[in-house]
Structures are given as structure tokens and as C-alpha cells.
Amino acid sequence: MQTELMMLPAPDEMYDALVRKDTSYDGIFFTAVTSTGIFCRPSCPARKPLRENVEFYASPKAAMAAGYRACRRCKPLEPAGTSPEWLKPLLDEMETHPERRWTDEDLRARDLEPGRVRRWFKTQYGMTFHAYQRGMRLGKALGQLRNGAPVTRTAFDAGYDSLSGFNDAFRQLAGLSPNASRDAEAIMVTRVLTPLGPMIAGATATALCLFEFMDQDRLERQFRAISRRLPGPLAPGRNAILDQVEGELERYFNGDLRAFTIPLHTPGSDFQQAVWRVLREIPYGETRSYAEQARALGRPEAVRAVARANGDNRIAIIIPCHRVIGADGSLTGYGGGLWRKRWLLDLEQGRRTLSVRKTA
């Protein structure tokens, strides 16, 4: 128990995260309220408890061992970002019939409040429900066009009543006409649930090109950067690369995988490419300072430039920028939050054990 407590942030920092309902601390610690006997995630929407009524734990197991039961609202026993029960029937139907165009009236007919659905998709995917639908339909359409399907048939298969409507929507998504896009490749985007909260993954048919924490302010900037550097559009969906990402991450978080084999596509300047390549050479369980990284690159004077290139890394964990620390051994900037960085280093250095289970 003492070892677990040593891995936690300071109590005042944790309480402040609780007050702010900061999702970047989900998985880092759990909050137990003595007056209710319940433990929660830091981001739980329940009312803020008084400071004197709060205890902090490093894991659900520790909280339950102390006699607390799991909150029914934030469900701390499930991976953060798990699809809520009230939404799962809709998600299942969308998966089965991606061509269907859902209206607010359709949602209300299923006792779903459109505003609630819209907020969930905006939080989890960075886009509205209707934008997500369009992306699904047009991503599928792009695949059909690449396989030689006629534009007219593809448009109607995607649920469009007219070619003009399909053409307009397609240009907005891909920046190209349907005919001109036959050589373009969609970047399929999906959420991946991890012990540190949901992450967004984007991949072509051959390589992963985006993997970021969902709560980052810079996620939209990363989407724009990917769109500028790769010719294909971003579209909700899955492919074999994303399946491989999930499988390898599960093994990594269970402590069974030390080196990822996922093919990566990391467009950037020559200098950025070199920095990211050197990052991947830092062994599992070890750390390196920014100065050491600059020397490994053969550019000992470029410490600040190396730090900037680390910050521009669009593939968290797999390109392990969390393994770079200050020259004095202190944790320094990390886009996913310093306590995620500490969590990952604790995992890799054997100070944290975790069993991960898949959840829909």
C-alpha cells in the first residue's frame, strides 16, 4: 500500500483535479468519499465532496480493499471512455447499417436526446454525431471507389438521394471529387480504450499515423497537421492496422510487450523524422535526457529543437517521448500530462502491475 501511495500525485493536486473533473488524471488515481462509501474516477460528474471526506487510492482494487464500492455513474471498474449502456444499441445499429442517415427525430423515437448524443460524440471523437455519420458513409464510399465501383452506385449505397449531394459532401470530406479520389486512401479513425483514458488512433491500410490522448487541446491541431501532410481524408472506421494497435497495446499495458511492431507513417521534416527515430531507440524501462537525445542525434547543440520535435510527436506511447526526462531526473513536459508520463515509466520500470481486460 505504501508503494502505491508513493506513485500518486500530491493530495492537493489530486483534489484540485477532482474539483476540475480533469480527465487527464483518470486511471492515475481514484477518489473515495468516506461519507458515502463510494469510489470514483477524478472526472466523475457527481457533486464535489468536501476535502475532509476524501481519500485517494492508486487502483480500484485498493479502494475496494478499504471497503468502498464502485460509483454507478462513472463506473471506475470499466476502462475510461467505455460506451454507455444507453448508447450501445445505437452504436450497434450504426455498425450494422453504416449507410443509414439518422435524424434527430430518429433518435427521439428511440428515447435518445439528440443533444446528449451530440455531446458524447463531440467529447469522444471531436466531432458531432451527424459529422461522424457522414464520415462513416463517405469513408466506406471512398473504399468502394478505390475498388472500381461506379460513382452513381456508390452514392446511393452511401444513402445519398442525389449525385450532387454526394459530390458536395465528398468534396468537403476529401477535398476531391469522387472520380479524382480513386487513388486517395482514407485515414480510418477510431477510439482505443486504455487504462489512461480513451485515445484516438488513425491509420491508413498500411500504417499508423496518429495516436493521441482524447483530452488534449492539441488533438484538433494534430488532425489538421495529418490532413495537410497526407492526401486522404479522415473517416471514422476500422482496419487491420487499428486492430493490431489494440492487440499490441493490451499486451503492453499487461506488461507482456516491450517493443511494438506496428508499422508507422510519420510525415514531418527531416529533423523531426530523425528525432522520432532516436526516440524509438530508447530501450524499454530506460530514460534519456533531452541533452542525451540531442547527442544521440549528433546535434548536441539542438536540445531545444529536440524538445520541440518531441512535442510534435503524433504517436504517443508507441513513439516513446515519455522516456525523455530532465537532466536532473525530473519529469518535464508531456502532452498527455505529467502523471500519465510517470504512470508509463512506473509500468515500464516494474513499479506498477496491471491486468487489462477488453470492454466494448
Secondary structure, DSSP 8 states (H G I E B T S, - for coil): -HHHHHTS--HHHHHHHHHHT-GGGBTTBEEEETTTTEEE-TT--S----GGGEEEESSHHHHHHTT-EE-TTT-TTS-TT---TTTHHHHHHHHH-TT----HHHHHHTT--HHHHHHHHHHHHSS-HHHHHHHHHHHHHHHHHHTT--HHHHHHHTT-S-HHHHHHHHHHHHSS-TTGGGG---EEEEEE--TT--EEEEE-SS-EEEEEETT-TTHHHHHHHHHHHSSS-EEE---HHHHHHHHHHHHHHTT--SS----B-----HHHHHHHHHHTTS-TT--EEHHHHHHHTT-TT-HHHHHHHHHT--BTTTS-GGGEE-TTS-----TT-HHHHHHHHHHHTTS---------
